[in-house]
Amino acid sequence: MTATADVVTRDDGSELIALLTPTGRDGPVAMRVLAGAGLGAVACPDMAALCALVGDGDGVGAVLVAEEALGPRSSGMLLQVLGAQAPWSDVPIVVLTGEDELSRAIPVPLEELASHANVTLLERPVRVATIVTVMRSALRARRRQYDVRAHLVERKLLLERERSARHQAEEANHAKSEFLAMMSHELRTPLNAIGGYAQLMEMGLRGPITPEQREDLERIERSQRHLLGLINDVLNFAKLEAGRVQFFIVRVPMHEVLLGVEALVLPQLRAKGLRYSDAGGCEGIAVHADEEKARQVLINLLSNAIKFTAAGGEVRVACTVDDEWVHTTVSDSGVGIPPDRLDSIFEPFVQVDRGLTSRQEGTGLGLAISRDLARHMGGYLTAKSTAGVGSSFTLTLPRG
Ligand code: ADP
C-alpha cells in the first residue's frame, strides 16, 4: 500500500472505499457516515495518493471523490490509472457534484471521466441514506468483479496445470516409445541368430542329427518365429507412436489388395477348416491409402478372424462403397467379444481374457497398430460383435 492514508477499517481491496475530498467538511463527515454504516474507507490526501491506491495490486472496492478534486490534470491521472487496470476490473467511482446548488453543465474533465469510467454522480447535499446505499451497491458490483478475477485466476491455473500434465505425459510417452524401439531392435538381433543357427543344425551342416534333435530344433524355430513376431509388433507400434512411420498415400485398387491378402491367409483358413467367402463389392473401386499399410490392416483383421473362430466356422469379407468412403468388413462366426470390451480391444496390449484354457497367442497390439494405421491414412477402424455369435471389423478408407 503506497498511499499515505488514514485507514479506518479494511478487510481487503474489494471492501475498501478510497475517499478524496480536498476541501470543506465533506471528508470527515463522509468518513464518519461510512464508518457508521460499517463500510471501510481510507481518506487520500491528494489525487496521486488515490491513484496509487487504485493502481495497487489489491486495488480498491470503490472511489468516492468530490468534484472539486477533478481538475483536468488530476482526472487525467485517474483515467490513466483506470485505463491500466486488468480487463476484469472496472472500479466504481462515485462523484459528489455541485456545491449546495443545482450546478451548471458538467465540467469537461468530469464529463471525460464519466464517459470512460464506471461513474455515478451524486448531487450535494446528499442524504446519509443515499450515500450509504450508493456506496454499498458500488462495493457489491466490485465484489462481483473480484469474483470474476478469482474465476479467471483459477481457470488460468487449471489450464497451466493441464498443459504441464499433458507435456509430461507426452514426454513420458515419447521416452516409452524410444525405449520400446530400442529394446525391440536389441532383441531382434540375438533372436535372428538363434533362428539362423537352429536352421544350420537342422540342415546337418554341423554334423548329423537324430530325429529327436530335429523335433527339438523345430520347436526352437517355432518359438523363435513366434517371439520375433511379437517383437516386430512392439517395434511397429513404437515406431508408429513415435511418428517415425512414413505414409505414401496413393490411389490403390481395393479389389487387388484384397486378392493379395486372401492368397496370403488361405493356408491358415484351410489348416483350420474354415469356410471363406468374398462378397465382393470392391471391383473397380479405389481408395486413397498406403497400399502396404492397408494390406497390413486387412491381414491383421483376417488373422484375428481365423484365430478366434473355431473349426467349421466361417470368415467373410465384403466391401460397401459410398460417395466418400470405402468400407471393407471382415466378419467371422467366432467367439465374439463381450460388449464391455469392444472399445478397449483397440487399446495397446489389451486382450480379452477367455480363461487359461483358450488362451490365444498374440501381443494385443495388432488392433492398436491397425487403428493407428487407418487414422494415418485418413480413415478409421470400427468393430461390432455379439459374444458367442461372431465379430465384424470394418476398415474405412477415403474413396480414391
Ligand atoms: P492379438 O490378436 O495379438 O491379441 P489384437 O490387438 O489384434 O491383438 O486383438 C486384441 C484382442 O481383441 C484379442 O486378443 C482378442 O481378445 C480380441 N479380438 C480381436 N479380433 C477378434 C475377433 N475377430 N474375434 C474375437 N475377438 C477378437
Boltz pocket constraint, residues with backbone or C-beta under 6 A from the ligand:
constraints:
  - pocket:
      binder: B
      contacts: [[A, 300], [A, 301], [A, 304], [A, 305], [A, 308], [A, 332], [A, 334], [A, 335], [A, 336], [A, 337], [A, 345], [A, 347], [A, 350], [A, 351], [A, 352], [A, 353], [A, 360], [A, 361], [A, 362], [A, 363], [A, 364], [A, 365], [A, 366], [A, 367], [A, 368], [A, 391]]
      max_distance: 6.0
